[in-house]
């Protein structure tokens, strides 16, 4: 319902970047620039100061941003109320998920939800946890599944379940002989890690810091962008990784990888995030509740 130009302006103002806004909205940068130019012509004033490769909101831009937040929220509430009155649980459902959750946990949830609500049209966006929650906050996604909890004030975070991470390596690796591994004992071994912005990377770095070990003190062999890449490299024996038990069940059954518990254990929470709005569509609300039932403590992954 809301003016597309207002949605584009809101995204640019949140990111303070035309490039990032274009990526979040699945638009080209020239298209985003054109939308902002049209809005500035309509208001007959500049909304952004541009210079030295950076942009910032003007005084008028700050006012417009506050109103854009309110207008977009009301527009969403209007769409949701009308949909609920009509009584149709269907239509697009834009879901974001971190790689681990998207690859190993969500497929069965989406399949079961689609079987129950045949009119739903789920679309899954896969990225690291930072990217997912950013897109939910700017409303280019309806709901997101992340590793850890969101600290964004505009989002609600509901914890779904616990997920244990363990040292993962080839059976031939020296660490594979141990029954448990302390953070200190990892120093001296080549470490294969996720990229910055990954929820897994964040929780592992936090665990190491709390254990008195700087992540930089480990011999970082490589940074990779997916659990599959981590598993493939770890299976060669070149180094170890710290991964969710959920992601390596098949490789352990095949004898390609082994996992060793950390001491103390490293357990993180997996969460679902969605905007803090007074009213959500019946479809979004139903999917959130369905996911909670499927992925909640009683369905904790093994």
Order of alpha helices (4+ residues) and beta strands (2+ residues): alpha-alpha-alpha-beta-beta-alpha-beta-alpha-alpha-beta-alpha-beta-beta-beta-beta-alpha-beta-alpha-beta-alpha-beta-beta-alpha
